[in-house]
Amino acid sequence: MSDLARETSQMKPAGKPRIDLKTAGPLIALIILVIIGYSLNPLFLSEGNISNLLTRSAFIGIIAVGATFVITAGGIDLSVGSMAAFIAGMMIIIMNAAADTFGVSLTTVLIGAGCSVILGIGAGFINGFMTTKGKIEAFIVTLGTMGIYRSLVTYFANGGTLSLQSPVRDIYRPVYYDSVLGVPIPVLVFVLVAIAGWVLMNRTAFGRYCMAIGSNEAVARYSAIKVDRIKTITYVLQGLCVSLATIIYVPRLGSASSATGVLWELEAIAAVIIGGTMLKGGFGRVGGTVIGALILTAIANILNLTDIISNYLNGTVQGVIIIVAVYLQRANISARRKPKT
Amino acid sequence: MKLKTLAMTLALGTLLTTGAALAQEKIKIGVSIPAATHGWAGGLNWHAQEAEKRLEATHSNIDIIIVTADGPSDQASDLEDLVSVQQIDALVVLPFESGPLTDPVKQVKASGAFITVVDRGLTEPGIEDVYVAGNNTELGRISAEYMKSRLQSGDNIVILRGIPTVIDTERFDAFMAEIEGSGINVLDDEFANWNRDDGFEVMQDFLSRFPDIDAVWAQDDDITLGVVEAVKQAGRDKDLFIVGGAGMKDIIKGVMEGDELVPVDVLYPPAMIATAMDVTVAKFTSNGPVQGRYVLGAPLITPENAEDFYYPDSPF
């Protein structure tokens, strides 16, 4: 930990005059983490490990890109982890059934993926609709759907595990395990989602509306922004992201159970917040979210690569690093303000 | 109008008295278990339901009520309801956690019910009439014994543990005690939380960290499935073997078919709840004493005996 503190104090003055520190905060935290990881175990930067790390962060990363929009518009979605488990379970049931009709073929996999997208968009719409038209707090709506999806997947799996038929899985498996031009497919999807998210947030009216609604909903309403519609769309986007993440998740283990996606919602929210998006809304950074997701995965990875810290304290280390990462940004923001006043 | 009311009161009265009469005749057994939040608990729920069907069909005077809880405090409320609403004659309980549930079970005992405790014990002795459990120490020891039979001095293994609990510590300590002095190196151990995803990720990291691993102790079959995928991805399935534990049907099927990557499994059966229910019913139907401790074995499941432990219909 003292390493981290020392590194931080060295990095800050160097970067201060030139680059936007609010943007750099998460990146600095990630760089420090990489240095720590490498010094604890040089294998951290081996090609295989980097590839594992990026592929793993794809799930939380893709979901977190969606969460960035929801949170920027002043909402919250606690249901994403359960939703992912539910969609994964439904995909498996649907593909197993489709395999009987369409045989073990690409069609079966595509049907599964298509259903995943429909379910994701539908589930997102339900969250958004109840929040905006039903006028129920997003926290409550998604707390409710979180419980509903989690128990539904348990019910469909009869308390056990839903498994994809292995012939279908053989066809589907490359979606997680193969690479295109040396880039694993999940990483590729993550990059595309992140780019799309960045463009949507920073280069379109929709992104500006999200920020406007998040900083002051009443003012946004008076500015003729269709607040309800925009907010609903953020939840639909979130649902879509969850379904994309699920499509690349299912081929990894070919199964879904009630233990799938537990606490993903908190990891996604943590990634968003570490990335510099404000929890109270009004300001969103998709790039930061991507880095936030990488930070979270890197912490777990580093802890697995070393045996210096007691296993029982892993949670403590993760908690401390999350708080420090966010504190870094805060410190930077206040440091930038000071000279002006 | 008045006549109608009278008739209804009479009808209701008759219903109630017959109901009460029936309740007096039937022996009510409450079964309180954790909800199906992970594979093993899912199996537990299934076996409890199967045992309920079987026991109620064979004994007309037995009424079994199964309740499932999401956490220790939830389970404490369940126990209160079983006593006050159902007025049970016996309780079969698999406590979520030993400490918090000790007092609530004591309360049930105070109501005069016969108490059977399953798997996780209570912190105070003398509350339960019957104790039925799997053998965590034995699970660790048998797993280590198998490792010793296949490995030589200087070989390397890694361990994927469950979640930080007493059960996990018992298994782990017994394993380490047995492996000691054999010359087998335990490279490292990490928690994989009885979860496939964590099993996959922790194993990936072990594989990139240690170029030479000869065997893996995965401690639980859910973790095993994640480990298998990670090993296959790394293309090292010819270099090592994996020992799981619990008795998941997919793993047992693999053992039966002579899988080389996961050649054996060590039993820690979710079916122990059925054993506990049988013993509790025996209290009311048998003419022999049933009080005492029933500790199930943790046998090594090999291709030769795998069929005995295979439940294809169970979710686990």
Chai-1 contact restraints between the chains, C-beta under 6 A:
chainA,res_idxA,chainB,res_idxB,connection_type,confidence,min_distance_angstrom,max_distance_angstrom,comment,restraint_id
A,L43,B,S208,contact,1.0,0.0,6.0,A-B,restraint_1
A,L43,B,R209,contact,1.0,0.0,6.0,A-B,restraint_2
A,G48,B,S208,contact,1.0,0.0,6.0,A-B,restraint_3
A,N49,B,S208,contact,1.0,0.0,6.0,A-B,restraint_4
A,N52,B,Q204,contact,1.0,0.0,6.0,A-B,restraint_5
A,T154,B,A36,contact,1.0,0.0,6.0,A-B,restraint_6
A,N158,B,P315,contact,1.0,0.0,6.0,A-B,restraint_7
A,G159,B,A36,contact,1.0,0.0,6.0,A-B,restraint_8
A,G159,B,G42,contact,1.0,0.0,6.0,A-B,restraint_9
A,G159,B,N45,contact,1.0,0.0,6.0,A-B,restraint_10
A,G159,B,P315,contact,1.0,0.0,6.0,A-B,restraint_11
A,G160,B,G39,contact,1.0,0.0,6.0,A-B,restraint_12
A,G160,B,G42,contact,1.0,0.0,6.0,A-B,restraint_13
A,G160,B,P315,contact,1.0,0.0,6.0,A-B,restraint_14
A,G160,B,F316,contact,1.0,0.0,6.0,A-B,restraint_15
A,T161,B,G39,contact,1.0,0.0,6.0,A-B,restraint_16
A,L253,B,R196,contact,1.0,0.0,6.0,A-B,restraint_17
A,L253,B,E229,contact,1.0,0.0,6.0,A-B,restraint_18
A,S258,B,T37,contact,1.0,0.0,6.0,A-B,restraint_19
A,A259,B,H38,contact,1.0,0.0,6.0,A-B,restraint_20
A,A259,B,N195,contact,1.0,0.0,6.0,A-B,restraint_21
A,N304,B,E190,contact,1.0,0.0,6.0,A-B,restraint_22
A,N304,B,V202,contact,1.0,0.0,6.0,A-B,restraint_23
A,N304,B,D205,contact,1.0,0.0,6.0,A-B,restraint_24
A,L305,B,D205,contact,1.0,0.0,6.0,A-B,restraint_25
A,L305,B,R209,contact,1.0,0.0,6.0,A-B,restraint_26
A,D307,B,D188,contact,1.0,0.0,6.0,A-B,restraint_27
A,N311,B,F191,contact,1.0,0.0,6.0,A-B,restraint_28
A,Y312,B,P164,contact,1.0,0.0,6.0,A-B,restraint_29
